[in-house]
Amino acid sequence: MTDDGVQTGGPSFDVPTGRLDGKVSNLRDADALPDVHDGIDALRSKFRANGLDEKDLVLLTEITI
């Protein structure tokens, strides 16, 4: 629940934080992910490198080409 839900008298409960799917981060892998500042050419390149096409790009980023 959001803070405003709690402020208006809604229920509140603790939620555990932290990732459970891995204990190692890899900077090289993270750098390969699309960035909010990437231009369309960089996004196309990163998607192609992962076997994805422009349709996938539009669906996953909500960008209109």
C-alpha positions in Angstrom: 0.0 0.0 0.0 1.2 3.5 -0.7 1.9 6.1 2.0 -1.3 7.9 1.1 -3.3 4.7 1.8 -1.7 4.5 5.2 -2.3 8.2 5.9 -6.0 7.7 5.2 -6.4 4.9 7.6 -5.7 1.9 5.3 -3.9 -1.2 6.5 -0.1 -1.2 6.9 2.3 -4.2 6.8 6.0 -4.7 6.5 7.4 -6.1 3.3 10.9 -7.7 3.2 13.3 -5.9 0.9 16.2 -7.0 -1.1 16.7 -9.2 -4.1 16.3 -12.9 -3.7 17.2 -14.0 -7.2 20.9 -13.3 -7.0 23.7 -12.3 -4.7 26.2 -11.1 -7.3 26.0 -7.9 -9.4 27.9 -7.6 -12.6 28.7 -4.1 -13.9 29.3 -5.3 -17.4 25.9 -6.9 -17.6 24.3 -3.8 -16.0 26.0 -1.5 -18.6 24.4 -3.6 -21.4 20.9 -2.7 -20.2 19.0 0.1 -22.0 19.4 3.5 -20.2 16.8 6.2 -20.0 19.3 8.5 -21.8 19.9 6.1 -24.7 18.9 7.4 -28.1 16.9 5.3 -30.5 20.0 4.0 -32.3 21.6 2.8 -29.0 18.3 1.2 -28.0 18.0 -0.7 -31.3 21.6 -1.9 -31.0 21.1 -3.1 -27.4 17.9 -4.9 -28.3 19.4 -6.5 -31.4 22.3 -7.7 -29.3 19.8 -9.7 -27.2 17.9 -11.1 -30.2 15.1 -8.6 -30.0 13.6 -6.6 -32.8 11.9 -3.2 -33.1 8.5 -4.6 -32.3 10.0 -5.8 -29.0 11.6 -2.4 -28.5 8.2 -0.7 -28.8 6.4 -3.2 -26.6 9.0 -3.1 -23.8 9.8 0.6 -23.8 6.5 2.1 -24.9 8.4 4.2 -27.5 6.7 4.9 -30.8 9.0 4.6 -33.8 
